């Protein structure tokens, strides 16, 4: 684990003399010989020291940093695209459209909306109980402190970058543990933010190795945001449990697409082909299971086969390709058929012609697994109820896509158990900066991005101010206290307006009597024997 190469000498200075003697040797931005736990503790300590001043910086000034960052990216986007080394990325154009542009839009969304989302909210009197007359309530959002972002390799700029920027806008300091092969991208975002005016010490980048994330959690961060697999999510949550560190988990998906009666089959085929080729299909909301109405099944097969056989092979992550092959073999052994596609493991990285399986039985593991390779399973269904029932057999519930007549598709989308549903399109609408993105089930909990993603980077605080001079709860107990509360309950909650008015009149008289007693000299009101 390491911070940036330029930070390592200061890390070494802060460590013990024995550790410092090992620290100066730098390879590829990593501090060789320094235990991961020591580097993590130092990084968290440095971030915690800088965080209060950053949190006290006016929100408008924090947003000015984000605006300057966005303009720096726009002026020279190659600084970011050149830092992305993902094996599945086709070219710089895909990086620009899939990551850089959505990242900038996320920044502008914050510039326009963060003040409204984060400013203290003074609540009106509506809903306040009568017996708390005079109490004023203000809801505030406070930063967590040090937020640890456990990044992902497939979208290292858009996902990790947006989460980091939201945490910074909320007043946190940020520690990024990049995904595999993604440290250059995280470092590029950090460098541009520093150039835009982010104070030193507010954002740090660790190494990519797995132990860096575990060490950072154990170093005492205040919030963890993970984008990763369900397996990783369980491990991270176990680390968080001992310290009760709150976490947001954006985990895997095995997303479903639904082709309803009356759907535009050609549109569905075009969208599914994009799902299989965009970013090498290494996308958590890529369609993996397609539930198609039996009346459209044959047309969809033909349209998919026609489109997919004409696309160029896509690069695959080697581990994801190997996992996909095992799942495909299992499905074929259970009776599924291969409509088209194959994976060639000889190149580096592997190349795949997108694979479509048909007649996939419900017992096949591929219908319940997170696959990061271009594989699609077609399941023919007789209607919407059957489609939903079969969809619910999958433990993941991240996103879904529905194709069909607009009204029918909207009704169906409302019934789906998924965190995000796209109608008559695929993937691209989820880059909308207004989207608060999160999953259910084994796809995790909590949200990132959008309004709720910004709020996720804060803690709620309720501030209550008593403005009334009458505080009967401070008076000594009285003998008829139980009757007093019963009268209020009937006045506030009894059935029937006339009934409540009757008891309200009685309660008003009881209040006047209590107030009169509380303003009388103590000798006249006390019914409690003197303590000897």
C-alpha positions in Angstrom: 0.0 0.0 0.0 1.2 3.5 -0.8 0.3 7.1 -1.1 1.6 9.0 -4.1 5.3 8.8 -4.8 5.7 12.5 -4.0 4.2 11.9 -0.5 6.4 8.9 0.4 9.3 11.0 1.9 6.8 12.6 4.4 5.4 9.2 5.2 8.9 8.0 5.9 9.6 11.0 8.2 6.5 10.2 10.2 7.3 6.5 10.7 9.7 5.1 13.2 13.4 5.3 12.4 13.5 1.6 11.6 10.5 1.8 9.2 11.8 5.1 7.8 15.1 3.4 6.8 13.1 1.1 4.6 10.7 3.7 3.1 12.8 5.7 0.5 12.9 3.0 -2.1 10.1 3.7 -4.6 9.0 1.4 -7.4 6.1 2.5 -9.6 4.7 4.9 -7.0 4.7 2.3 -4.2 6.5 2.7 -1.0 8.4 -0.6 -0.9 9.2 -2.1 2.5 6.7 0.0 4.5 4.0 -2.1 6.1 0.5 -1.4 4.7 -1.0 -0.8 8.1 1.6 1.9 8.9 1.0 3.8 5.6 -2.7 3.6 6.1 -2.6 4.9 9.6 -0.4 7.8 8.5 -2.6 8.6 5.6 -5.7 8.6 7.7 -4.0 10.7 10.4 -3.0 13.3 7.8 -6.4 13.4 6.3 -8.1 13.7 9.7 -5.8 16.7 10.5 -6.7 18.5 7.3 -10.5 17.7 7.3 -11.8 20.2 9.9 -10.4 23.2 8.0 -11.8 21.9 4.7 -15.2 21.3 6.3 -15.2 24.9 7.6 -14.4 26.2 4.2 -17.6 27.8 2.8 -19.5 25.4 0.5 -19.4 27.9 -2.3 -15.6 27.9 -2.1 -15.5 24.1 -2.1 -17.7 24.1 -5.2 -15.4 26.7 -6.9 -12.6 24.0 -6.7 -14.9 21.5 -8.4 -15.8 24.0 -11.1 -12.1 24.7 -11.8 -11.4 21.0 -11.9 -14.2 20.5 -14.5 -12.8 23.3 -16.6 -9.3 21.9 -16.4 -10.6 18.5 -17.6 -12.5 20.2 -20.5 -9.4 22.0 -21.6 -7.2 18.9 -21.7 -9.2 15.7 -21.3 -6.2 13.7 -22.5 -4.8 14.0 -19.0 -7.5 11.7 -17.8 -8.0 9.4 -20.8 -4.2 8.7 -21.0 -4.4 7.5 -17.4 -7.0 4.8 -18.1 -5.3 1.5 -18.7 -8.4 -0.8 -18.6 -7.9 -3.9 -20.7 -11.5 -3.8 -22.0 -11.5 -0.2 -23.2 -11.6 0.0 -27.0 -10.2 3.5 -27.5 -10.0 7.0 -26.1 -13.4 7.9 -27.5 -15.1 5.2 -25.4 -13.3 6.6 -22.3 -14.4 10.1 -23.1 -18.0 9.1 -23.5 -18.2 6.5 -20.8 -16.2 8.3 -18.1 -14.9 11.8 -18.7 -18.1 13.4 -20.0 -20.3 11.8 -17.2 -17.7 12.9 -14.6 -17.8 16.5 -15.7 -21.6 16.4 -15.8 -21.6 15.1 -12.2 -19.4 18.0 -11.2 -21.8 20.6 -12.8 -24.7 18.9 -11.1 -23.1 19.5 -7.8 -22.2 23.1 -8.6 -25.9 23.7 -9.3 -27.5 21.7 -6.6 -25.2 21.0 -3.7 -26.1 24.2 -1.7 -29.8 23.3 -1.8 -29.1 19.7 -0.8 -26.7 20.4 2.0 -27.9 23.7 3.5 -29.6 23.5 6.9 -33.3 23.0 6.7 -35.5 24.9 9.2 -38.6 22.8 9.6 -42.0 24.5 9.9 -44.6 23.9 12.6 -46.6 21.4 10.5 -46.5 18.1 12.3 -45.1 19.5 15.6 -47.1 18.3 18.6 -49.0 20.9 20.5 -47.3 20.0 23.7 -44.0 21.0 22.1 -45.1 24.5 21.3 -42.1 26.8 21.0 -39.6 24.1 19.9 -37.9 24.9 16.6 -36.2 22.2 14.5 -33.3 22.5 12.1 -32.0 19.5 10.1 -28.3 19.7 9.3 -26.0 17.6 7.2 -22.5 17.1 8.7 -19.5 15.5 7.0 -18.4 12.0 8.2 -14.8 13.0 8.5 -12.4 10.7 6.5 -14.2 8.8 3.7 -12.5 5.7 2.2 -13.4 5.0 -1.4 -12.6 1.4 -2.5 -12.6 1.9 -6.2 -13.3 -0.3 -9.2 -11.2 -1.2 -12.2 -13.9 -1.0 -14.9 -14.9 2.6 -14.5 -12.0 4.2 -12.6 -12.8 7.8 -13.5 -16.5 8.1 -13.5 -17.4 5.9 -10.5 -14.4 6.5 -8.3 -14.0 10.1 -9.4 -17.7 11.0 -8.8 -17.7 9.4 -5.4 -14.5 11.2 -4.4 -15.8 14.6 -5.6 -19.2 14.2 -3.8 -17.3 13.3 -0.6 -15.2 16.4 -0.9 -18.1 18.7 -1.6 -19.8 17.4 1.5 -16.7 18.5 3.5 -14.9 15.2 4.0 -11.3 14.4 3.4 -11.0 11.4 1.0 -8.8 8.3 0.9 -8.9 6.4 -2.4 -7.9 2.7 -2.7 -8.0 2.3 -6.5 -9.2 -0.9 -8.3 -6.8 -3.2 -10.1 -4.8 -1.2 -12.7 -6.5 2.0 -11.8 -4.0 3.9 -9.7 -2.9 6.2 -12.6 -6.5 7.3 -13.1 -7.0 8.0 -9.4 -3.7 9.9 -9.3 -4.7 12.0 -12.4 -8.0 13.0 -10.7 -6.1 13.9 -7.5 -3.5 16.0 -9.4 -6.1 17.9 -11.3 -8.0 18.6 -8.1 -4.8 19.9 -6.5 -4.2 22.1 -9.5 -7.8 23.4 -9.2 -7.1 24.6 -5.6 -7.9 21.6 -3.4 -5.8 22.1 -0.2 -3.0 19.5 0.2 -3.7 16.8 2.6 -7.4 16.6 1.9 -7.2 13.8 -0.7 -4.8 10.8 -0.8 -4.4 7.8 -3.1 -3.2 4.4 -1.8 -1.8 1.5 -3.8 -3.9 -1.0 -5.6 -3.1 -4.1 -3.6 -6.0 -5.7 -1.6 -4.3 -5.3 1.8 -4.3 -1.5 1.3 -8.1 -1.4 1.5 -8.2 -3.7 4.6 -5.5 -1.7 6.3 -7.3 1.6 5.5 -10.6 0.3 7.0 -8.8 -0.8 10.2 -6.9 2.6 10.4 -10.1 4.3 11.6 -11.9 5.9 8.6 -15.4 7.3 9.3 -17.2 6.0 6.1 -16.5 3.3 3.5 -17.8 3.4 0.0 -17.2 0.3 -2.0 -17.8 -0.5 -5.7 -17.1 -4.2 -6.2 -18.3 -7.7 -6.0 -20.7 -9.2 -3.4 -17.8 -11.3 -2.2 -15.7 -8.3 -1.6 -18.6 -6.5 0.0 -19.0 -9.2 2.6 -15.3 -9.0 3.4 -15.3 -5.2 3.7 -18.4 -5.3 5.9 -16.7 -7.8 8.2 -13.8 -5.4 8.6 -16.3 -2.5 9.3 -18.3 -4.5 11.8 -15.7 -4.3 14.7 -15.6 -0.5 14.6 -19.2 0.0 13.4 -18.0 2.0 10.5 -20.9 2.9 8.2 -20.6 1.8 4.6 -22.3 2.2 1.2 -22.0 -0.9 -1.0 -22.4 -0.7 -4.8 -22.0 -4.3 -5.6 -22.4 -6.7 -8.5 -25.3 -7.2 -10.8 -26.8 -9.9 -13.0 -29.3 -7.5 -14.6 -32.4 -8.5 -16.4 -34.0 -7.1 -19.6 -37.7 -7.7 -20.2 -39.2 -7.8 -23.7 -42.9 -7.3 -23.3 -45.7 -7.9 -25.8 -45.7 -5.1 -28.3 -42.1 -4.2 -27.8 -39.9 -2.9 -30.6 -37.7 -6.0 -31.2 -35.2 -4.2 -33.4 -34.7 -1.5 -30.7 -34.3 -4.2 -28.1 -31.7 -6.1 -30.2 -29.7 -2.9 -30.8 -29.6 -2.1 -27.1 -28.7 -5.7 -26.1 -25.9 -5.6 -28.7 -24.6 -2.5 -27.0 -24.8 -4.2 -23.6 -22.5 -6.9 -25.0 -19.9 -4.6 -26.5 -19.8 -1.4 -24.4 -16.6 -1.4 -22.2 -16.1 -5.0 -23.1 -19.4 -5.8 -21.4 -17.6 -5.2 -18.1 -20.5 -3.1 -16.7 -22.5 -3.9 -13.6 -25.8 -3.0 -15.3 -25.1 -4.9 -18.5 -28.0 -7.1 -19.4 -27.3 -10.8 -18.6 -30.7 -12.3 -18.5 -33.3 -11.5 -21.1 -36.9 -12.5 -20.4 -38.7 -12.3 -23.8 -42.4 -12.9 -24.4 -42.9 -16.1 -26.4 -44.6 -14.3 -29.2 -41.4 -12.3 -29.8 -38.7 -14.9 -29.0 -37.9 -16.1 -32.5 -37.8 -12.5 -33.9 -35.4 -11.5 -31.1 -33.1 -14.4 -31.7 -32.9 -13.5 -35.4 -32.3 -9.8 -34.8 -29.6 -10.5 -32.2 -27.8 -13.0 -34.3 -27.8 -10.7 -37.3 -26.4 -7.8 -35.2 -23.8 -9.7 -33.1 -22.2 -11.6 -35.9 -21.2 -8.3 -37.6 -19.5 -6.7 -34.6 -15.8 -6.8 -33.9 -14.5 -9.0 -31.1 -14.3 -7.2 -27.8 -11.5 -7.4 -25.2 -12.2 -9.2 -22.0 -10.7 -9.3 -18.5 -8.9 -12.6 -18.3 -10.3 -13.7 -15.0 -13.9 -12.6 -16.0 -13.5 -14.6 -19.3 -12.4 -17.7 -17.5 -15.4 -17.5 -15.1 -17.8 -16.9 -18.0 -16.5 -20.0 -19.7 -17.2 -22.1 -16.6 -20.7 -20.7 -16.4 -21.4 -21.2 -20.1 -20.2 -24.9 -19.9 -22.5 -25.4 -16.9 -25.5 -24.0 -18.7 -24.8 -26.1 -21.9 -24.5 -29.2 -19.8 -28.0 -28.4 -18.3 -29.6 -28.1 -21.7 -28.9 -24.6 -22.9 -28.0 -23.9 -26.5 -25.3 -21.6 -27.9 -26.9 -19.2 -30.5 -23.6 -17.5 -31.4 -20.3 -16.3 -30.0 -17.1 -17.7 -28.5 -14.2 -16.6 -26.4 -10.6 -16.8 -27.6 -8.2 -17.0 -24.6 -5.0 -16.9 -26.7 -4.6 -13.1 -27.1 -3.7 -10.9 -24.2 -6.3 -9.8 -23.1 -8.7 -12.5 -24.4 -11.1 -11.5 -27.2 -14.7 -12.5 -27.5 -17.4 -12.6 -30.1 -20.5 -11.8 -27.9 -22.1 -15.0 -26.7 -25.9 -15.6 -26.7 -27.4 -18.7 -25.0 -31.0 -19.8 -25.5 -33.3 -22.2 -23.7 -31.3 -21.6 -20.5 -32.9 -23.6 -17.6 -33.6 -22.0 -14.3 -31.1 -24.2 -12.5 -28.2 -22.8 -14.5 -25.7 -20.9 -12.4 -25.2 -18.3 -15.1 -28.7 -16.9 -14.2 -27.5 -16.2 -10.6 -23.9 -15.0 -11.1 -22.2 -11.7 -11.7 -20.6 -12.0 -15.1 -18.2 -9.3 -16.5 -17.9 -10.8 -20.0 -20.1 -10.5 -23.1 -22.6 -13.2 -22.3 -26.4 -13.1 -22.6 -29.0 -15.7 -21.7 -32.4 -15.7 -23.4 -35.4 -17.0 -21.4 -38.8 -17.4 -23.1 -41.8 -16.5 -20.9 -45.5 -16.6 -21.3 -46.3 -13.3 -19.6 -45.2 -10.6 -17.2 -46.0 -12.6 -14.0 -43.8 -15.4 -15.1 -41.0 -13.0 -16.1 -41.0 -11.4 -12.7 -41.2 -14.7 -10.8 -38.2 -16.0 -12.7 -36.3 -12.8 -12.3 -36.8 -12.9 -8.5 -34.9 -16.2 -8.4 -31.7 -14.2 -8.9 -30.1 -12.8 -5.7 -28.9 -9.6 -7.4 -31.1 -6.6 -7.9 -29.1 -3.7 -9.2 -30.7 -2.5 -12.5 -33.2 -3.6 -15.1 -34.3 -2.7 -18.6 -37.8 -2.9 -19.9 -38.8 -2.8 -23.6 -42.5 -2.4 -24.5 -45.3 0.1 -25.1 -44.6 3.1 -22.8 -47.6 2.8 -20.5 -47.2 -1.0 -20.1 -43.5 -0.7 -19.6 -43.9 2.0 -16.9 -46.5 -0.2 -15.0 -44.1 -3.2 -15.2 -41.1 -1.2 -14.1 -42.9 -0.1 -10.9 -43.3 -3.8 -9.9 -39.6 -4.7 -10.4 -37.3 -5.3 -7.5 -34.3 -3.2 -8.8 -32.5 -0.1 -7.8 -32.6 1.5 -11.3 -34.9 0.7 -14.3 -34.4 2.0 -17.8 -37.3 1.9 -20.2 -36.8 1.5 -24.0 -33.1 2.3 -23.9 -29.9 0.8 -22.3 -27.2 2.0 -20.0 -26.6 5.5 -21.3 -29.5 7.1 -19.4 -27.9 5.9 -16.1 -25.1 8.4 -16.6 -27.6 11.2 -15.9 -26.1 13.1 -12.9 -29.5 13.3 -11.4 -29.6 9.5 -10.9 -29.0 8.3 -7.4 -27.6 4.8 -8.0 -27.8 1.8 -5.7 -28.8 -1.8 -5.5 -30.8 -4.3 -3.4 -30.2 -7.8 -2.2 -26.7 -9.0 -3.1 -26.2 -5.9 -5.2 -25.6 -3.9 -2.0 -27.2 -1.0 -0.2 -26.7 2.7 0.1 -26.4 5.0 -3.0 -23.8 6.8 -4.9 -24.1 9.7 -7.4 -27.1 11.9 -7.7 -28.8 13.9 -4.9 -28.9 10.9 -2.5 -25.3 10.1 -3.3 -24.2 13.5 -2.0 -26.4 13.1 1.1 -24.9 9.7 1.6 -21.5 11.4 2.2 -23.0 13.2 5.2 -24.5 12.4 8.7 -27.8 13.9 9.8 -27.9 16.2 12.8 -31.2 17.5 14.4 -30.8 20.8 16.3 -33.8 21.6 18.6 -34.2 25.0 20.1 -36.8 25.7 22.9 -38.1 29.2 22.6 -41.1 29.0 25.0 -40.7 30.2 28.5 -43.1 27.5 29.8 -41.3 24.2 30.5 -43.8 22.1 32.6 -41.5 19.1 32.4 -39.2 20.8 34.8 -41.8 21.3 37.4 -42.1 18.8 40.3 -44.5 15.9 39.7 -48.1 16.5 40.5 -50.7 14.0 41.7 -53.0 14.3 38.6 -50.2 14.0 36.0 -51.6 10.8 34.6 -55.1 12.4 34.1 -53.4 15.4 32.5 -51.7 13.2 29.8 -54.8 11.1 29.3 -56.7 14.3 28.6 -54.1 15.4 26.0 -54.2 12.0 24.3 -58.0 12.3 23.9 -57.8 15.9 22.7 -55.1 15.1 20.1 -56.0 11.6 18.9 -59.6 10.6 19.9 -62.1 9.7 17.1 -64.4 12.5 16.0 -63.9 16.2 15.8 -66.5 17.1 18.5 -65.0 14.5 20.8 -61.5 16.0 20.3 -62.9 19.6 20.8 -64.5 18.6 24.1 -61.3 17.0 25.4 -59.3 19.9 24.0 -61.3 22.4 26.1 -60.6 20.2 29.2 -56.9 20.0 28.3 -56.7 23.8 27.9 -58.1 24.3 31.4 -55.7 21.8 32.8 -52.8 23.6 31.1 -53.9 26.9 32.7 -54.1 25.3 36.0 -50.7 23.7 35.7 -49.2 27.0 34.5 -50.7 28.8 37.5 -49.3 26.3 39.9 -45.8 26.5 38.3 -45.8 30.3 38.7 -46.9 30.2 42.3 -44.3 30.2 45.2 -42.7 26.8 45.8 -44.4 26.3 49.2 -47.8 26.5 47.4 -47.0 24.0 44.6 -44.7 21.4 46.2 -46.4 18.1 47.0 -43.1 16.3 47.5 -41.9 15.9 51.2 -38.7 17.8 52.0 -35.6 15.6 51.7 -33.9 15.4 55.1 
